[in-house]
Amino acid sequence: MTRTYTKSMLVAAMLLLISLPAVARENPVVAQSLEEYLLSYDYDARREMKANSLFLIDHLMDDDVVLVDIRFAEEQQVWSFSFALHIPLNELPQRLDELPKDKLIVTACPHKDRAILAMAYLRTKGFQARYLEDGLITLAENLRGDDARMLMQFLPADKTQQ
């Protein structure tokens, strides 16, 4: 991915954040205007919007988080995680009913540009959402060998059959 493309995606993410009518905050999940969100934005808010791979793995084993792979369908066909929901970013608005409201949603793509857009969108819809700050590639690195086997042993059966 070129630097120009990455910068363009980050600018697009920031523009989306600025133009969204409301943003949801975690604990409790209450939609609020973007202005209210920005006025209350602090280091805790900055921290709460992110999840790293180790956090995700830990919470997947506790079954209190859902990983949403928001890459394009073609990317998901090439490689994917069996325990993730596969909802491309451009299909997310039409597929919100597939997401649980009672669990934390972690959005993910190989890096984080699309995941940030998805996280911001889901927060405006009242979901608890974070983005995977180290991306799917790092998640794959953290799920090699025994670590992958251990995760699969802890996942509910319905998450391992997808």
Residue, then its C-alpha position, 0 to 999 in steps of 0.5 A: m500500500t502506498r503512503t499516498y493511499t494510506k494518507s488518503m484513507l486516513v483523511a477520508a476516515m477523519l472526514l467521516l468522523i467530522s461529518l457523522p451526526a452522532v457517535a456512540r460511546e462505550n459504557p453505557v452505549v449512548a449515541q451523542s452528537l459529534e460535537e459532544y463526543l469531541l468536547s469530551y474526547d480525552y486520553d481515555a476516549r482515545r484508548e477505548m476506541k482501540a483494541n490490539s490483537l492480544f486484547l482481542i484474543d483474550h476476549l474472544m476466549d471469553d466470548d464477549v467480543v465479536l471480530v468483524d472482518i470488513r475487507f472486500a469479499e475477494e480479500q476474504q476469499v483469499w484468506s480469512f479467520s473462521f471465527a470472524l463475521h465477514i461483512p465487507l465495509n460497503e455492506l455494513p449499513q445493510r447488515l447491522d442486524e447480524l451484529p449483537k448489541d450486547k457484545l463489543i464489536v472489533t472491526a478489522c482489516p489488514h492495517k486499520d484504515r477501513a476498520i476505523l471507518a467501520m468503528a466510527y459508523l458502528r458507534t453512530k448506530g449505538f454499538q460498542a465498537r473498537y478497531l483492531e489497531d494492529g490489524l489482521i496481519t498482526l492478529a495472524e502473527n499472534l495466532r500461530g501454532d499453539d496459540a491458534r490451537m488454544l484459541m480454537q479450544f476456547l471458542p464456542a462451537d458455532k464460531t469454529q464452524q464458519 
